[in-house]
């Protein structure tokens, strides 16, 4: 797993890049699906 540490002052964050990529791709797919449904409804 690819991880990244972000140090911001006293706060430390560990970012799992694979998880972030999966989340982004899932959100993009949901957006495309919503747009497709919206365009199909407009076509009726």
N, CA, C and O atoms as a Maestro MAE file, in Angstrom:
{
 s_m_m2io_version
 :::
 2.0.0
}

f_m_ct {
 s_m_title
 :::
 protein
 m_atom[176] {
  # First column is atom index #
  i_m_mmod_type
  r_m_x_coord
  r_m_y_coord
  r_m_z_coord
  i_m_residue_number
  s_m_chain_name
  s_m_pdb_residue_name
  s_m_pdb_atom_name
  i_m_atomic_number
  :::
  1 25 0.832 -1.172 0.000 1 A "UNK " " N  " 7
  2 3 0.000 0.000 0.000 1 A "UNK " " CA " 6
  3 2 0.883 1.244 0.000 1 A "UNK " " C  " 6
  4 15 1.882 1.312 0.716 1 A "UNK " " O  " 8
  5 25 0.504 2.209 -0.801 2 A "UNK " " N  " 7
  6 3 1.259 3.450 -0.855 2 A "UNK " " CA " 6
  7 2 0.645 4.444 0.122 2 A "UNK " " C  " 6
  8 15 -0.555 4.715 0.074 2 A "UNK " " O  " 8
  9 25 1.471 4.978 1.000 3 A "UNK " " N  " 7
  10 3 0.982 5.905 2.019 3 A "UNK " " CA " 6
  11 2 1.832 7.160 2.016 3 A "UNK " " C  " 6
  12 15 2.990 7.155 1.599 3 A "UNK " " O  " 8
  13 25 1.231 8.223 2.489 4 A "UNK " " N  " 7
  14 3 1.921 9.502 2.549 4 A "UNK " " CA " 6
  15 2 1.666 10.114 3.916 4 A "UNK " " C  " 6
  16 15 0.542 10.091 4.417 4 A "UNK " " O  " 8
  17 25 2.718 10.663 4.517 5 A "UNK " " N  " 7
  18 3 2.575 11.361 5.792 5 A "UNK " " CA " 6
  19 2 2.504 12.854 5.523 5 A "UNK " " C  " 6
  20 15 3.315 13.402 4.776 5 A "UNK " " O  " 8
  21 25 1.534 13.503 6.133 6 A "UNK " " N  " 7
  22 3 1.385 14.948 6.045 6 A "UNK " " CA " 6
  23 2 1.604 15.491 7.451 6 A "UNK " " C  " 6
  24 15 0.899 15.107 8.385 6 A "UNK " " O  " 8
  25 25 2.571 16.376 7.603 7 A "UNK " " N  " 7
  26 3 2.834 16.989 8.901 7 A "UNK " " CA " 6
  27 2 2.434 18.452 8.797 7 A "UNK " " C  " 6
  28 15 2.971 19.209 7.989 7 A "UNK " " O  " 8
  29 25 1.471 18.831 9.641 8 A "UNK " " N  " 7
  30 3 0.934 20.192 9.641 8 A "UNK " " CA " 6
  31 2 1.010 20.723 11.068 8 A "UNK " " C  " 6
  32 15 0.106 20.498 11.873 8 A "UNK " " O  " 8
  33 25 2.087 21.424 11.371 9 A "UNK " " N  " 7
  34 3 2.279 21.893 12.745 9 A "UNK " " CA " 6
  35 2 2.447 20.704 13.672 9 A "UNK " " C  " 6
  36 15 3.360 19.900 13.491 9 A "UNK " " O  " 8
  37 25 1.574 20.585 14.665 10 A "UNK " " N  " 7
  38 3 1.628 19.464 15.599 10 A "UNK " " CA " 6
  39 2 0.799 18.279 15.128 10 A "UNK " " C  " 6
  40 15 0.858 17.210 15.735 10 A "UNK " " O  " 8
  41 25 0.029 18.444 14.061 11 A "UNK " " N  " 7
  42 3 -0.839 17.369 13.565 11 A "UNK " " CA " 6
  43 2 -0.102 16.543 12.514 11 A "UNK " " C  " 6
  44 15 0.625 17.079 11.678 11 A "UNK " " O  " 8
  45 25 -0.303 15.236 12.574 12 A "UNK " " N  " 7
  46 3 0.282 14.323 11.595 12 A "UNK " " CA " 6
  47 2 -0.846 13.491 11.005 12 A "UNK " " C  " 6
  48 15 -1.638 12.895 11.735 12 A "UNK " " O  " 8
  49 25 -0.913 13.453 9.670 13 A "UNK " " N  " 7
  50 3 -1.948 12.697 8.970 13 A "UNK " " CA " 6
  51 2 -1.279 11.647 8.100 13 A "UNK " " C  " 6
  52 15 -0.273 11.922 7.446 13 A "UNK " " O  " 8
  53 25 -1.837 10.453 8.095 14 A "UNK " " N  " 7
  54 3 -1.351 9.390 7.224 14 A "UNK " " CA " 6
  55 2 -2.404 9.175 6.143 14 A "UNK " " C  " 6
  56 15 -3.549 8.838 6.441 14 A "UNK " " O  " 8
  57 25 -2.012 9.370 4.891 15 A "UNK " " N  " 7
  58 3 -2.931 9.271 3.764 15 A "UNK " " CA " 6
  59 2 -2.651 7.977 3.009 15 A "UNK " " C  " 6
  60 15 -1.520 7.732 2.590 15 A "UNK " " O  " 8
  61 25 -3.673 7.156 2.835 16 A "UNK " " N  " 7
  62 3 -3.578 5.939 2.041 16 A "UNK " " CA " 6
  63 2 -3.969 6.319 0.613 16 A "UNK " " C  " 6
  64 15 -5.148 6.512 0.317 16 A "UNK " " O  " 8
  65 25 -2.971 6.425 -0.270 17 A "UNK " " N  " 7
  66 3 -3.226 6.918 -1.621 17 A "UNK " " CA " 6
  67 2 -4.124 5.984 -2.433 17 A "UNK " " C  " 6
  68 15 -4.913 6.451 -3.253 17 A "UNK " " O  " 8
  69 25 -4.014 4.677 -2.216 18 A "UNK " " N  " 7
  70 3 -4.885 3.743 -2.941 18 A "UNK " " CA " 6
  71 2 -6.343 3.952 -2.552 18 A "UNK " " C  " 6
  72 15 -7.231 3.913 -3.404 18 A "UNK " " O  " 8
  73 25 -6.584 4.171 -1.274 19 A "UNK " " N  " 7
  74 3 -7.941 4.406 -0.783 19 A "UNK " " CA " 6
  75 2 -8.478 5.725 -1.337 19 A "UNK " " C  " 6
  76 15 -9.633 5.798 -1.756 19 A "UNK " " O  " 8
  77 25 -7.647 6.763 -1.341 20 A "UNK " " N  " 7
  78 3 -8.071 8.065 -1.868 20 A "UNK " " CA " 6
  79 2 -8.412 7.956 -3.352 20 A "UNK " " C  " 6
  80 15 -9.392 8.546 -3.808 20 A "UNK " " O  " 8
  81 25 -7.612 7.207 -4.105 21 A "UNK " " N  " 7
  82 3 -7.879 7.026 -5.531 21 A "UNK " " CA " 6
  83 2 -9.189 6.289 -5.741 21 A "UNK " " C  " 6
  84 15 -9.991 6.681 -6.589 21 A "UNK " " O  " 8
  85 25 -9.419 5.220 -4.973 22 A "UNK " " N  " 7
  86 3 -10.663 4.463 -5.099 22 A "UNK " " CA " 6
  87 2 -11.864 5.349 -4.790 22 A "UNK " " C  " 6
  88 15 -12.862 5.318 -5.511 22 A "UNK " " O  " 8
  89 25 -11.774 6.137 -3.726 23 A "UNK " " N  " 7
  90 3 -12.874 7.040 -3.372 23 A "UNK " " CA " 6
  91 2 -13.143 8.041 -4.484 23 A "UNK " " C  " 6
  92 15 -14.299 8.302 -4.816 23 A "UNK " " O  " 8
  93 25 -12.081 8.606 -5.067 24 A "UNK " " N  " 7
  94 3 -12.258 9.589 -6.141 24 A "UNK " " CA " 6
  95 2 -12.910 8.946 -7.358 24 A "UNK " " C  " 6
  96 15 -13.813 9.530 -7.957 24 A "UNK " " O  " 8
  97 25 -12.461 7.751 -7.727 25 A "UNK " " N  " 7
  98 3 -13.036 7.063 -8.884 25 A "UNK " " CA " 6
  99 2 -14.493 6.700 -8.633 25 A "UNK " " C  " 6
  100 15 -15.322 6.798 -9.539 25 A "UNK " " O  " 8
  101 25 -14.815 6.278 -7.401 26 A "UNK " " N  " 7
  102 3 -16.209 5.963 -7.059 26 A "UNK " " CA " 6
  103 2 -17.090 7.202 -7.185 26 A "UNK " " C  " 6
  104 15 -18.199 7.122 -7.713 26 A "UNK " " O  " 8
  105 25 -16.606 8.342 -6.707 27 A "UNK " " N  " 7
  106 3 -17.387 9.582 -6.780 27 A "UNK " " CA " 6
  107 2 -17.579 10.022 -8.225 27 A "UNK " " C  " 6
  108 15 -18.655 10.494 -8.591 27 A "UNK " " O  " 8
  109 25 -16.537 9.872 -9.054 28 A "UNK " " N  " 7
  110 3 -16.660 10.238 -10.466 28 A "UNK " " CA " 6
  111 2 -17.673 9.340 -11.164 28 A "UNK " " C  " 6
  112 15 -18.448 9.811 -11.997 28 A "UNK " " O  " 8
  113 25 -17.675 8.043 -10.830 29 A "UNK " " N  " 7
  114 3 -18.632 7.118 -11.438 29 A "UNK " " CA " 6
  115 2 -20.052 7.482 -11.020 29 A "UNK " " C  " 6
  116 15 -20.961 7.480 -11.850 29 A "UNK " " O  " 8
  117 25 -20.248 7.795 -9.739 30 A "UNK " " N  " 7
  118 3 -21.579 8.197 -9.263 30 A "UNK " " CA " 6
  119 2 -22.053 9.449 -9.992 30 A "UNK " " C  " 6
  120 15 -23.224 9.547 -10.360 30 A "UNK " " O  " 8
  121 25 -21.154 10.403 -10.201 31 A "UNK " " N  " 7
  122 3 -21.511 11.641 -10.894 31 A "UNK " " CA " 6
  123 2 -21.928 11.339 -12.335 31 A "UNK " " C  " 6
  124 15 -22.929 11.871 -12.816 31 A "UNK " " O  " 8
  125 25 -21.163 10.485 -13.025 32 A "UNK " " N  " 7
  126 3 -21.510 10.120 -14.401 32 A "UNK " " CA " 6
  127 2 -22.848 9.395 -14.445 32 A "UNK " " C  " 6
  128 15 -23.659 9.636 -15.339 32 A "UNK " " O  " 8
  129 25 -23.082 8.504 -13.479 33 A "UNK " " N  " 7
  130 3 -24.354 7.779 -13.429 33 A "UNK " " CA " 6
  131 2 -25.520 8.737 -13.222 33 A "UNK " " C  " 6
  132 15 -26.560 8.594 -13.865 33 A "UNK " " O  " 8
  133 25 -25.356 9.716 -12.328 34 A "UNK " " N  " 7
  134 3 -26.415 10.710 -12.095 34 A "UNK " " CA " 6
  135 2 -26.679 11.528 -13.351 34 A "UNK " " C  " 6
  136 15 -27.833 11.792 -13.689 34 A "UNK " " O  " 8
  137 25 -25.611 11.934 -14.049 35 A "UNK " " N  " 7
  138 3 -25.771 12.718 -15.275 35 A "UNK " " CA " 6
  139 2 -26.476 11.895 -16.349 35 A "UNK " " C  " 6
  140 15 -27.309 12.418 -17.089 35 A "UNK " " O  " 8
  141 25 -26.141 10.608 -16.432 36 A "UNK " " N  " 7
  142 3 -26.773 9.736 -17.423 36 A "UNK " " CA " 6
  143 2 -28.263 9.616 -17.132 36 A "UNK " " C  " 6
  144 15 -29.084 9.724 -18.044 36 A "UNK " " O  " 8
  145 25 -28.619 9.393 -15.872 37 A "UNK " " N  " 7
  146 3 -30.030 9.273 -15.485 37 A "UNK " " CA " 6
  147 2 -30.755 10.582 -15.773 37 A "UNK " " C  " 6
  148 15 -31.877 10.570 -16.280 37 A "UNK " " O  " 8
  149 25 -30.129 11.706 -15.455 38 A "UNK " " N  " 7
  150 3 -30.732 13.019 -15.679 38 A "UNK " " CA " 6
  151 2 -30.979 13.245 -17.175 38 A "UNK " " C  " 6
  152 15 -32.029 13.759 -17.560 38 A "UNK " " O  " 8
  153 25 -30.011 12.859 -18.019 39 A "UNK " " N  " 7
  154 3 -30.177 13.061 -19.461 39 A "UNK " " CA " 6
  155 2 -31.241 12.118 -20.022 39 A "UNK " " C  " 6
  156 15 -31.958 12.479 -20.955 39 A "UNK " " O  " 8
  157 25 -31.349 10.906 -19.457 40 A "UNK " " N  " 7
  158 3 -32.394 9.980 -19.907 40 A "UNK " " CA " 6
  159 2 -33.774 10.514 -19.540 40 A "UNK " " C  " 6
  160 15 -34.713 10.392 -20.328 40 A "UNK " " O  " 8
  161 25 -33.907 11.105 -18.348 41 A "UNK " " N  " 7
  162 3 -35.193 11.673 -17.934 41 A "UNK " " CA " 6
  163 2 -35.552 12.868 -18.804 41 A "UNK " " C  " 6
  164 15 -36.725 13.061 -19.125 41 A "UNK " " O  " 8
  165 25 -34.582 13.662 -19.188 42 A "UNK " " N  " 7
  166 3 -34.829 14.847 -20.016 42 A "UNK " " CA " 6
  167 2 -35.248 14.438 -21.424 42 A "UNK " " C  " 6
  168 15 -35.960 15.182 -22.098 42 A "UNK " " O  " 8
  169 25 -34.819 13.274 -21.870 43 A "UNK " " N  " 7
  170 3 -35.150 12.786 -23.205 43 A "UNK " " CA " 6
  171 2 -36.567 12.280 -23.324 43 A "UNK " " C  " 6
  172 15 -37.051 12.084 -24.439 43 A "UNK " " O  " 8
  173 25 -37.253 12.060 -22.211 44 A "UNK " " N  " 7
  174 3 -38.620 11.518 -22.227 44 A "UNK " " CA " 6
  175 2 -39.619 12.567 -22.483 44 A "UNK " " C  " 6
  176 15 -40.816 12.281 -22.529 44 A "UNK " " O  " 8
  :::
 }
 m_bond[175] {
  # First column is bond index #
  i_m_from
  i_m_to
  i_m_order
  :::
  1 1 2 1
  2 2 3 1
  3 3 4 2
  4 3 5 1
  5 5 6 1
  6 6 7 1
  7 7 8 2
  8 7 9 1
  9 9 10 1
  10 10 11 1
  11 11 12 2
  12 11 13 1
  13 13 14 1
  14 14 15 1
  15 15 16 2
  16 15 17 1
  17 17 18 1
  18 18 19 1
  19 19 20 2
  20 19 21 1
  21 21 22 1
  22 22 23 1
  23 23 24 2
  24 23 25 1
  25 25 26 1
  26 26 27 1
  27 27 28 2
  28 27 29 1
  29 29 30 1
  30 30 31 1
  31 31 32 2
  32 31 33 1
  33 33 34 1
  34 34 35 1
  35 35 36 2
  36 35 37 1
  37 37 38 1
  38 38 39 1
  39 39 40 2
  40 39 41 1
  41 41 42 1
  42 42 43 1
  43 43 44 2
  44 43 45 1
  45 45 46 1
  46 46 47 1
  47 47 48 2
  48 47 49 1
  49 49 50 1
  50 50 51 1
  51 51 52 2
  52 51 53 1
  53 53 54 1
  54 54 55 1
  55 55 56 2
  56 55 57 1
  57 57 58 1
  58 58 59 1
  59 59 60 2
  60 59 61 1
  61 61 62 1
  62 62 63 1
  63 63 64 2
  64 63 65 1
  65 65 66 1
  66 66 67 1
  67 67 68 2
  68 67 69 1
  69 69 70 1
  70 70 71 1
  71 71 72 2
  72 71 73 1
  73 73 74 1
  74 74 75 1
  75 75 76 2
  76 75 77 1
  77 77 78 1
  78 78 79 1
  79 79 80 2
  80 79 81 1
  81 81 82 1
  82 82 83 1
  83 83 84 2
  84 83 85 1
  85 85 86 1
  86 86 87 1
  87 87 88 2
  88 87 89 1
  89 89 90 1
  90 90 91 1
  91 91 92 2
  92 91 93 1
  93 93 94 1
  94 94 95 1
  95 95 96 2
  96 95 97 1
  97 97 98 1
  98 98 99 1
  99 99 100 2
  100 99 101 1
  101 101 102 1
  102 102 103 1
  103 103 104 2
  104 103 105 1
  105 105 106 1
  106 106 107 1
  107 107 108 2
  108 107 109 1
  109 109 110 1
  110 110 111 1
  111 111 112 2
  112 111 113 1
  113 113 114 1
  114 114 115 1
  115 115 116 2
  116 115 117 1
  117 117 118 1
  118 118 119 1
  119 119 120 2
  120 119 121 1
  121 121 122 1
  122 122 123 1
  123 123 124 2
  124 123 125 1
  125 125 126 1
  126 126 127 1
  127 127 128 2
  128 127 129 1
  129 129 130 1
  130 130 131 1
  131 131 132 2
  132 131 133 1
  133 133 134 1
  134 134 135 1
  135 135 136 2
  136 135 137 1
  137 137 138 1
  138 138 139 1
  139 139 140 2
  140 139 141 1
  141 141 142 1
  142 142 143 1
  143 143 144 2
  144 143 145 1
  145 145 146 1
  146 146 147 1
  147 147 148 2
  148 147 149 1
  149 149 150 1
  150 150 151 1
  151 151 152 2
  152 151 153 1
  153 153 154 1
  154 154 155 1
  155 155 156 2
  156 155 157 1
  157 157 158 1
  158 158 159 1
  159 159 160 2
  160 159 161 1
  161 161 162 1
  162 162 163 1
  163 163 164 2
  164 163 165 1
  165 165 166 1
  166 166 167 1
  167 167 168 2
  168 167 169 1
  169 169 170 1
  170 170 171 1
  171 171 172 2
  172 171 173 1
  173 173 174 1
  174 174 175 1
  175 175 176 2
  :::
 }
}
